[in-house]
């Protein structure tokens, strides 16, 4: 559970907001780091929860066996310790599998935590009956009374352990380092429900600090948590939900609780959240369409779509950079005779330099000089939309061949070697095009830009990149090392179909 911070918008410290506003992209970098911190702690606590459940079941089975021995019931059979430990370990692993299949490890806490108790009871019964059936049909000599005692001790110890874990998780999250201050839009029944779920589900890492609504009938109403006691509550604050209001709350996440919000209101809230770098979550609805990347999470029966950058941690960035550096260096050395030959042909067949340098926009808006073989006349404008057909008068004779075979892109291996680009990623664009991006198209810039990618090997590459944003958004959401390799393989087979 969370401790709700009292007050209304404007009553919160805004030092973090000043830092956030100094970050590029209106604070999304700072917000992303905070979300990464939250997610790491969530994964750690998730692992601790698995371990705690396993330990509880392990000792519950041991307790059931030794209680059977102590009570002198039945045949009073004695077994070797390693056999008993193996039985307890197997029961613990199986119990966790059953709980996971029943959805017991979701982040949301149900109303009065009844569902959690229900799942533990059901898993204990399923485990004991399964073990009883296996021992019977496999002719394993195990006292049947042990299963009966285990049916009592497993729920007892697991529920006690989960009760302790709940308050331990609450204490850990309430230090503020792994929580995100959350504003809920909607003060009706949906807002009250999501408020109650968030304050009673510390694993979400979302602590409500304000509830905002535009309806004058609910402004000022007090929203309390649903529970055995209503210790925490917030009063509904008058809207509209603006960027200034979010800054005043120090908000790092926004949740739209009502599916009936109008497209105009949704757009306004979306812009406000993006301006302060806050994550936006909402109840999916046909009247609201969002062009960005969505992930989904469930909160006690409520399904929410969450709009946020999909970044990859762990080994992927390191493996990607090592592969980029190694592959680009090897290819430059291997292809150096070909590069010299192409450069000489370009110089001899048309006036001007062999290489073409142009400023492009890379990850997080950083600009760099991109290298290509020159494929157009020297008099052609340096910054203009790329030719859409091979018959464009700006393209030279040799340039048409280079563009068709994509050989004009090979010098960009230098950019990859320098770290300006990656082998695989969204195509870097010219600054004058990036300046016209909307908030959805700007998401292309949250990852390394690349020589090749999904858009580059598609038929839509004949049109403008940002008009086919679905390719880049799909890649950003699903990217991994093996997808990068797959795209490189597809590029090798389809690169010669260029314009």
Beta strands, then each sheet from edge to edge (+ up, - down):
strand 1: 180-185
strand 2: 206-213
strand 3: 222-224
strand 4: 233-238
strand 5: 253-256
strand 6: 279-282
strand 7: 294-299
strand 8: 302-307
strand 9: 355-361
strand 10: 367-373
strand 11: 422-424
strand 12: 450-452
sheet 1: 3+ 4- 2- 1- 5- 6- 8+ 7-
sheet 2: 9+ 10-
sheet 3: 11+ 12+
end
